[in-house]
Amino acid sequence: MRTPYGQECQYFYGDYYRGRSKEECRLLETGISSQQWTPDLCKNCPVPEILLANACPTMELKGLVHRPFPFTSRRVQVKAYCTKTLREVPEPHIGCGECHPLPDIFTTEQK
């Protein structure tokens, strides 16, 4: 579904049927967070970019709303975990490197 800021995100849900205006982030509702989700967090959220760059079915995302310093704006922090290799993914845009290896044409030397 499209977020209020125009990005496609599978975790955003908006119910606008017959005048309703219920919006929620289903990624952040499962995480433990001291901050509540509001639609303005979708503006700088990294999740739509991660989903566009890497659609690995074995990668699970976990989100958290945090404020790095007391007088800064709130941000969404995302951690990724690979269920195939059973380890954390350091760069979610790329993936763990085990699930989708590069084709041989990219790994062999050409003369």
ZIFENDA-V573285 format. One record per pair of residues at least 24 apart in sequence whose ideal C-beta (glycine too) atoms are under 10 Angstrom apart, sorted by sequence separation. I is the first residue (numbers start at 1). J is the second residue. If there is no record, write none. Layout:
# ZIFENDA-V573285
I|J ; I|J
This chain:
# ZIFENDA-V573285
41|65 ; 56|80 ; 58|82 ; 59|83 ; 12|37 ; 14|39 ; 58|83 ; 59|84 ; 37|63 ; 54|80 ; 56|82 ; 57|83 ; 58|84 ; 59|85 ; 12|39 ; 38|65 ; 56|83 ; 57|84 ; 58|85 ; 37|65 ; 50|78 ; 56|84 ; 58|86 ; 61|89 ; 35|64 ; 36|65 ; 44|73 ; 46|75 ; 47|76 ; 49|78 ; 60|89 ; 12|42 ; 31|61 ; 32|62 ; 33|63 ; 34|64 ; 35|65 ; 43|73 ; 44|74 ; 45|75 ; 46|76 ; 50|80 ; 59|89 ; 11|42 ; 30|61 ; 31|62 ; 33|64 ; 34|65 ; 35|66 ; 44|75 ; 45|76 ; 46|77 ; 47|78 ; 58|89 ; 61|92 ; 30|62 ; 31|63 ; 32|64 ; 33|65 ; 34|66 ; 35|67 ; 41|73 ; 44|76 ; 46|78 ; 9|42 ; 12|45 ; 30|63 ; 31|64 ; 33|66 ; 34|67 ; 40|73 ; 41|74 ; 43|76 ; 45|78 ; 56|89 ; 59|92 ; 5|39 ; 11|45 ; 27|61 ; 28|62 ; 29|63 ; 31|65 ; 40|74 ; 41|75 ; 42|76 ; 4|39 ; 5|40 ; 7|42 ; 12|47 ; 27|62 ; 28|63 ; 41|76 ; 54|89 ; 3|39 ; 4|40 ; 5|41 ; 6|42 ; 7|43 ; 9|45 ; 11|47 ; 12|48 ; 27|63 ; 28|64 ; 38|74 ; 56|92 ; 59|95 ; 5|42 ; 6|43 ; 10|47 ; 11|48 ; 26|63 ; 27|64 ; 28|65 ; 37|74 ; 54|91 ; 58|95 ; 59|96 ; 3|41 ; 4|42 ; 5|43 ; 7|45 ; 9|47 ; 10|48 ; 25|63 ; 36|74 ; 53|91 ; 54|92 ; 56|94 ; 58|96 ; 3|42 ; 4|43 ; 5|44 ; 9|48 ; 35|74 ; 37|76 ; 50|89 ; 53|92 ; 54|93 ; 56|95 ; 2|42 ; 3|43 ; 5|45 ; 7|47 ; 8|48 ; 9|49 ; 11|51 ; 25|65 ; 35|75 ; 53|93 ; 54|94 ; 55|95 ; 56|96 ; 58|98 ; 59|99 ; 7|48 ; 9|50 ; 10|51 ; 33|74 ; 35|76 ; 50|91 ; 51|92 ; 52|93 ; 53|94 ; 54|95 ; 58|99 ; 3|45 ; 6|48 ; 7|49 ; 9|51 ; 50|92 ; 51|93 ; 53|95 ; 54|96 ; 56|98 ; 57|99 ; 58|100 ; 5|48 ; 8|51 ; 9|52 ; 33|76 ; 49|92 ; 50|93 ; 56|99 ; 3|47 ; 7|51 ; 8|52 ; 33|77 ; 49|93 ; 50|94 ; 56|100 ; 3|48 ; 7|52 ; 10|55 ; 31|76 ; 47|92 ; 50|95 ; 54|99 ; 55|100 ; 2|48 ; 31|77 ; 46|92 ; 54|100 ; 31|78 ; 46|93 ; 28|76 ; 31|79 ; 27|76 ; 11|61 ; 28|78 ; 10|61 ; 25|76 ; 27|78 ; 11|63
